Structures are given as C-alpha cells and as structure tokens.
Amino acid sequence: MADLLSSFLLTPWAPLLILLFCFLDGFFPPVPSETVVVGALALAFATGPAATPTAILVLLAAGVGAAAGDSAAYAIGRRVGTERWAWMRRPRVSSAFAWAGERLAARPAVYLLVARYIPVGRVAVNMTAGATRLPYRRFLPLSLVAAVGWVALSAVIASVASAWLGHSPLLAALVGVVLSIVIGVLIDLGSRLIRRGRARRAALSAPGSGIEQELVTTGVSAEL
C-alpha cells in the first residue's frame, strides 16, 4: 500500500489533485485539504530524496489552490452575499458570518490571516470580505500571505511526522493527518473561547449590565 501511494505521489496527477482539493476547500469546507496536504507531504518526506521535487510541487500546488479558493469564496460573497442559500442561514453558519462581519470591520488583516487555519471560519471570513466590499486589492495580498503561512505549518507537521516515522512512510502520513486534525481542533477551540470571552466582557461593560442591572431589577436603584 505504501509503495502504491508513493508511486502515485511521484506522478504529475498528485499535485494537480492537491491543488483541486485546496481550491474546493476555499468555499466548500467538507473537502479536507489540510489532511490531504499534510498526508502527501509526510509521505513524500518519509519516502526519501527521490520525492523531494514532488514535495516542492505539493507545496506550490497547495499554496496556489488555497489562495485561489479564498478568492473564489470572496467572489461568491461579493456576488450573492451571505444569506441567499439555506445553508448560510443555519444557526452556526449565520453566527460565523455575523462574527466575521464584526471582526473584519475592525481588523481585517488579523482575521483574514487567522481564519485561514479554521475551515469554516476561513470560508465565512472570505465570503464576508466579498459581501462587505472589502477592496480586492487589499484582500488578495493578505490571502497570499495566509496561504503561505498555512502551507508552511502543513510542512512543519509533515516534517515532524516523517522524522518520527521515516521508516514507515504510510504510518508517517497517517500520524501527520492526525496531528493536523488535532491542531485544527485546538485552533478552532481557542478561537471559540476567545470569542466567548470577548462577548462576556462586552456584555459586562454594556450599559445596564452587571451590578447596575441587578439594582434595577430588584428595585434598589429607585430608592437611590
């Protein structure tokens, strides 16, 4: 099995398929581009020097595909907005779009770069960037930087997996995939905790919140 995958990885079709996966993942999150890229890179690194040119092609294909997918999401958002289709109005997706709109208005660069590491988040942010008419001349450079950083992280994860299990390319690829999933889950969890913390602080600092609100509801403020 490992020999078969290694042989396929050395064909011209592998980078093209990876480019397609990364492109589709830009606006269709169920396509697992992270796992495909990390798995292919780990397999290439563990195969040896013969696969080095292929690893370079995979990195280039992943970066180009990721940036193109982000631009496609931007174009979709600019064309149709963020409410036209039923899946956009689902609670989780709708809240992601609302969150993305608020953050992009304040700090577009930060959130465009960070969102690249969150599958649903990057689609929401990139589509919202298009829907809110963020200038494409500003969006594109940030998208390219984000794609380069994402590919670099994928390469690091694959390198770690291949360094541990270079004697078994297939196992190295599987471990790399698991590591990429774990890191993705941790990033997603961290972003949620940050959002909740900020929402909690905003609620506490809002007029009528906290002790003042409690006094109002108990009637104490009337006496004061």
Order of alpha helices (4+ residues) and beta strands (2+ residues): alpha-alpha-alpha-alpha-alpha-alpha-alpha-alpha-alpha-alpha-alpha
